[in-house]
């Protein structure tokens, strides 16, 4: 069984099939699925000569079931551990649902050369909604940080989650 261990001791299971020198495609599953749900796609792209990788996110499938770290920043940190361990270069990252949010966040923070493309399938990326409390359509995480910083200076805008 192929695994990597994160700095907090969480064991992440992954599949890594195909030639090591082929372009990698990394598949990120949705909640509450696992890497097994990508098997048909893995087999197809493997038959086309790609290196295919899929992991079980912490708390899913064959990965550890920790009580902490169930947030996008930790999920992305786990993907960074995997990408480093496998020395992935020029990878295509495909994410479905929560996995799409993971891909969006990972691509924004990835080390240079790690990513060539991102594919989001019915994804849950950071929210960018224009509304009275967010007139610019700023991503919610950014808007929340702005709201917290102005709140520390006194009453200011708040971003209620709809």
N, C-alpha and C positions, 0 to 999 in steps of 0.2 A: 504494500500500500504506500503510495507516494504522499508525503506530507512535508510541510514546513511548520516551524514553530515561531510564533510572534513574540515580541519582547515581554508581553504579559503572560506567556506560557500557553496561550491558546494554540492548539494543533489544527492546522488547516489542511484538509484533504484536497488533492487535485489529481486530475488526469492530464497526461502530457503524451500525446501520440503523434507520430510522424517524424520526418527527418529534422534533426536539430538545426540544420542550415536553411530550412524552408521558412517562408514568412509565417509568423505565428498569428493565429486568430484566437483570442481569449474570449470565452463565453461566461457571462455573469447572469446567474439565474434570479428569478423573482422569488418573493415570499409566498408560500412556505416551501418552495421547491428545493431541488438539489442539482448538482452537475449532471445527474442521470437524465434529467429532462431535456438535455441538449444532445443526447446520444445520436439521434438521426442526423442532426446538423454536423456533429463531429465526424461521423462516418462519411457523409457526403464530401465535406471539405478535405478530409484526409485522402479520399479517393482522387481529389483534384490536385494533390501534391502539397497541401499546406501542412504545417505543424499546428495541431489543435490542442487547446488547453481549456479546461473547465475546472472550477473549484467549488467546493461546498463552503458557502459563507459560514462564519462562526455561528453556532446555534442551529445549523442545518446539516442534514445528511450525516456524513462520516466525520465531520469536523467536531471539535470540542463543543460542549454545551455550557459555556460560561454564563454567569449571572450578570456580567457587565460587558460593556463595549458594543452594545447594540445601537450604534449611531453611525451616520455616514462617515464621519472623520475616522472612526476606528475601522470600519469596513475598508476604507481606502488605504489606511495604514497597512492592513492585512494584505491588500492587493500589491502594495509596494514591496512587502516582504517576499511575496511570491514572484513578482517581476524581477527583483534583485536575485533571488535564488536561482531562477531559470535564465537569468541574463537576457531577458526579452528585449529585442530591438525591432523597431518598425512594426509593432504589433497592431492588428486591427482588433478593437474591443467592441464586442456585441453585448448589449445589455437589455434584458426584458424586465419591465416593471421596476421593482426595487433595484434590480441589477442595472437598469438604465440610469437610475440616479447615481449609483455607484460609479458607473462609467463616466457620467458627466463630471462628477467631482474628481475622479482619478485623472481624467484627461487634463483638467484645469491645473493639476498639481504635479503631473508626471515629470520625471527627469527628462532632459533633452534626449531625443532619439528613441525613446521608448514607444511612442505612439505614432502610427501613420494615419489611422482613421478611427472614427467612432460611429457605431450604428446603434441607435436607440429605438427599441421596439416596444410600443405601448409603455413608455418609460415614465418614471416618477422622478423627473429632474427637479432642481430647485425651482420654487414657484416664482413666477414673474407676472403678477397680475396688477393691472391698473385698477385702482378703486379709490374711494375717498381717502382712506388711510394710507394709500401708497400710490399717489398720483403719477409718479414717474415710471411705475412698473418695475421698480428696483427688486432684484431677487430678495425674497423674504429674509434669508439669512443675513444679507447685507443691511436691509432695512431694520431688522431687529437689532443689529449691532449699533446702527446709527441712533435708534430710539433709546437704547440703553445708555449710550454715551451722553445724549442730551438729557436723559432723565437724571443722570448723576449731577447735572448742573441745575436741577430743579425740574418742575413740571414741564413736560414736553410731549411730542407726538408719541403715540403708542401704536403698535401694530397688532390689532386683534386678529387671531386666526379665524377665518370663516369656515 
